[in-house]
Amino acid sequence: MTDLGARVTDLFTRIGAPPPHAGAQQVRSPITGETIGRVDHDDADSVGARVQAAHHAFAAWRDTPAPVRGRLVYELGRLLREHQDALGELVSIEAGKIRSEGLGEVQEMIDICDLAVGLSRQLCGLTIASERPGHRMMEQWHPLGVVGVISAFNFPVAVWSWNAALALVCGNPVVWKPSENAVLTAMATHAIATQAARTAGAPEGLIALLLGGRDVGTALVDHPDVALISATGSTRMGREVAPRVAARFGRYLLELGGNNAAILAPSADLDLAVRGIVFSAAGTAGQRCTTLRRIIVHRSIAADLTDRLATAYGTLPIGSPLDEGTLVGPLINRRAYDGFVAALDAAREQGGQVVAGGQRVLQAEHPDAYYVQPTIVRMPGQTAVVQQETFAPILYVLEYDDFAEALALHNDVPQGLSSSVFTTDLREAEIFTSAAGSDCGIANVNIGPSGAEIGGAFGGEKDTGGGRESGSDAWKAYMRRATNTVNYSRDLPLAQGVEFG
Ligand code: NAD
């Protein structure tokens, strides 16, 4: 067994899950490319069996009072606190995130559990004034049914928890198909969740895991007993999933690709902006849905900003995410690296000039792993390559002369996830966050576009899919609304004054 494989065994043992070393499919770590586990994938039959068991569990879970359901999520949060170090390290080994981000990912799971436990006592409906005397109108929120969660490799466990913590307190079973590039963290998380479900006395089959790629995802998407598909991943995936779910009148919640920008106004605090930009653009090796991919900078400060960024990029430690001090880890696999190279070739053809980075590094030490330098490219305008999401650390720099032009450039991409403006001009800040400003689901002022808190609703518009997860009233996506009119009078007045007989 390889060194990292042995480490995985140790971490699984600490978590109390059987080590994943039997199965037909190899699991590799992006840190070295070495094999770290073996697993078996599911097939259409096992998808059907898991969904059926979850559907069966729904009847009992739906009738369990919501605050009692909250105890399961409380227990999940408690166990995640206990296993934060082990699970965080697994995230680093399997997804290539630096240690602090691996731990941060598990912290995000703990945070959403805290939010969901409180929510389990606050699933409030409205009481509405009725036009009829002796009548009361109200809304109730009822459990929806089986929630199918499809997740991406780059937030291998947090995305499941955003969905699962809310779906469970809302009264729904959860069947999860994680990314085929992040199965081990999913298996460890599933073991923790299963333990929490047992302690809470939840019905069998309430929480299920399916391993596999697109075929297994499709079987889940098409299953008539899955009430909601919550799918996180590329816009390509969303385009395939949405019509299939719609064809059977299921519900879907999509969290798809982003092409996030920051506007740098002449009044920006550049010291603060540079720190925010470097974290948002180079952190997680550019593999966050909210990664900063475009800077739209006022011409008067463009040279200064680009110089400062290039200097900062030159000092970023690239290497194993497990090493102390590393800030930039590997890309997930060869395909991601090919995408990085292709985007840089296209950028050069479209008039771009690479001003920092651009190279693969550590190739001699790790021929099967893909480490690249975070890269800055000055572009003559918003060309085709700038309008697409390349899931790698490439930051395009565009220049503008007036704020309206900056906003137009900002919104002129198909995606609409996250955005920010760096300015100390109150008017610009307010315009950016107004309806006439950023068209994204997230619009920040004087912080970068990445690194959201769970208290706010998370998601974006346009090709990002329109879904919202996490805080605010995102829980409503996991419930169905019933409007009730109760007549406590002895008459039967009809609405709109209609007389009948
Ligand atoms: P991906 O689209 O390749 O895969 C995502 C998931 O979808 C995987 O589990 C995959 O097996 C599954 N899948 C793919 N095609 C499917 C199909 N036709 N039917 C059913 N399931 C299918 O994405 P990825 O490479 O894992 O992740 C990177 C992408 O995810 C980026 O575009 C990123 O922006 C996006 N992302 C978005 C958010 C968000 O909240 N908006 C969060 C994380 C990642």
Boltz pocket constraint, residues with backbone or C-beta under 6 A from the ligand:
constraints:
  - pocket:
      binder: B
      contacts: [[A, 150], [A, 151], [A, 152], [A, 153], [A, 154], [A, 155], [A, 177], [A, 178], [A, 179], [A, 180], [A, 212], [A, 213], [A, 214], [A, 216], [A, 217], [A, 218], [A, 221], [A, 232], [A, 233], [A, 234], [A, 235], [A, 236], [A, 237], [A, 240], [A, 241], [A, 254], [A, 255], [A, 256], [A, 257], [A, 258], [A, 288], [A, 289], [A, 290], [A, 389], [A, 391], [A, 417], [A, 459], [A, 460], [A, 464]]
      max_distance: 6.0
